[in-house]
Amino acid sequence: MTAPRPVEIVGGGLAGLALGLGLRRAGADVTIFEAGVYPRHRVCGEFIAGLGETTIARLGLAPLLADAGRLSEVEWFFRGRAIRRQRLPAPALALSRHTLDARLAEAFSAAGGRLLTGTRVDTGDAPEGRVFSTGRRRTPSPWLGLKLHARGLRLTRELELHLGDGTYVGLCPVEDGRVNVCGLFRQRPGITAARETILAAYLRATGLDALAARLADAEVCTESCSAVAGVSFDRSGSAGDRMNLGDTFAMIPPFTGNGMAMAFQSAETALDPLLAWTRGETPWDDALQLVGDGLQRRFRWRLATADVLHPFLHAPPRQRWLTAAARTGMLPLRPLYHLLH
Ligand SMILES: Cc1cc2nc3c(=O)[nH]c(=O)nc-3n(C[C@H](O)[C@H](O)[C@H](O)COP(=O)(O)OP(=O)(O)OC[C@H]3O[C@@H](n4cnc5c(N)ncnc54)[C@H](O)[C@@H]3O)c2cc1C
């Protein structure tokens, strides 16, 4: 009998760690190379919408998500004015990335996986058995992501989504009485501020003064303040010439709260074809094709819908149209939710 072929995963974010955990639970030989360390804060809205029980069970995620918040209502605001309250068709989960990524890393190691942190791999090479889950692609983009945790920030609903000038910002409760505040902003070169104050500066510059004032009354957890520039929605990772998962395959605009679910779902999609390859039952090219086709089928519609809707969330003339439609109840929120998740 020949030894199972080993899998190498480059990138230990949600997609890479979840895939590693799923493979280890099936007895595969897996190594994850991660450039960073755990735990660490990540720029992320930290609510997970559209993650189904089947994916959770298949990847063994249930114990890691058991104490995540369950959010069932969202309130939308346009420049500080409440415009619409929406009951979510299914509860979104809320958990900080600081906790979630570290829990996944621990579970992967406890399952016998090799995790090499602080190890950046050259992504030029794509030999058989190597999977890429290195996150969003680094291409020129005007988008800046900012996030922080705050204590003592009262929410009007479990989840708040604020539209400002060239921005949207989400607020949701995470662990230890903290609220995660995270926004996607059009970068403004004129704004320079310290790490702890840059989010507030962007809120004020984009017409979200009321939110900035609420933040000023709260206690900012300085160690959580994070930023990422060049957030791109480039789709070239879905070309199919290598096994790309999660954001490396395609990043969905964050207002959907679906990027993390997609990271997990892409790991789930890759699991069986990869296991068949490790056992020598499938050639690598077939596994590659199966995963690529599976991801296209699974994500095509939601990516297309999100791309169409994204400008309505941040571009002022379209935001006004969206706001009017939402207030008059003309926006079919439930069907849109199902298209996006
Ligand atoms: C502003 C903003 C808000 C968001 N809000 C939400 C939200 O509320 N809900 C939601 O579901 N999604 C949200 N997302 C999207 C979500 O964060 C991503 O979809 C998710 O993190 C994708 O997981 P991933 O595993 O593909 O990538 P990541 O989590 O980014 O992991 C990639 C990993 O690869 C590592 N890496 C990169 N290059 C290398 C290399 N060469 N060698 C070794 N390691 C490497 C990195 O260090 C990183 O740990 C948001 C994104 C942004 C930008």
The ligand as an ORCA input file, in Angstrom:
! r2SCAN-3c Opt
* xyz 0 1
  C     -13.690     45.605      5.807
  C     -14.063     44.147      5.765
  C     -15.147     43.696      6.517
  C     -15.529     42.356      6.454
  N     -16.604     41.947      7.181
  C     -17.023     40.674      7.094
  C     -18.141     40.222      7.862
  O     -18.720     40.934      8.674
  N     -18.543     38.941      7.676
  C     -17.922     38.078      6.830
  O     -18.360     36.928      6.707
  N     -16.843     38.480      6.129
  C     -16.382     39.738      6.242
  N     -15.276     40.137      5.548
  C     -14.601     39.160      4.671
  C     -13.813     38.124      5.475
  O     -12.938     38.752      6.361
  C     -13.048     37.241      4.500
  O     -13.917     36.800      3.494
  C     -12.409     36.033      5.196
  O     -11.455     36.451      6.122
  C     -11.766     35.136      4.155
  O     -11.029     34.111      4.772
  P      -9.746     33.514      4.050
  O      -9.331     32.350      4.853
  O     -10.023     33.351      2.608
  O      -8.642     34.660      4.124
  P      -7.955     35.303      5.403
  O      -8.807     35.158      6.596
  O      -7.534     36.667      4.968
  O      -6.650     34.407      5.624
  C      -5.568     34.407      4.740
  C      -4.325     34.006      5.532
  O      -3.256     33.730      4.649
  C      -2.053     34.214      5.222
  N      -1.102     34.403      4.114
  C      -1.200     35.292      3.092
  N      -0.170     35.129      2.218
  C       0.586     34.110      2.713
  C       1.773     33.468      2.265
  N       2.370     33.829      1.120
  N       2.296     32.456      3.022
  C       1.694     32.072      4.175
  N       0.548     32.656      4.645
  C       0.008     33.653      3.926
  C      -2.469     35.495      5.925
  O      -1.566     35.836      6.938
  C      -3.859     35.094      6.465
  O      -3.787     34.592      7.783
  C     -14.826     41.448      5.615
  C     -13.715     41.901      4.900
  C     -13.331     43.237      4.975
  C     -12.133     43.698      4.185
*
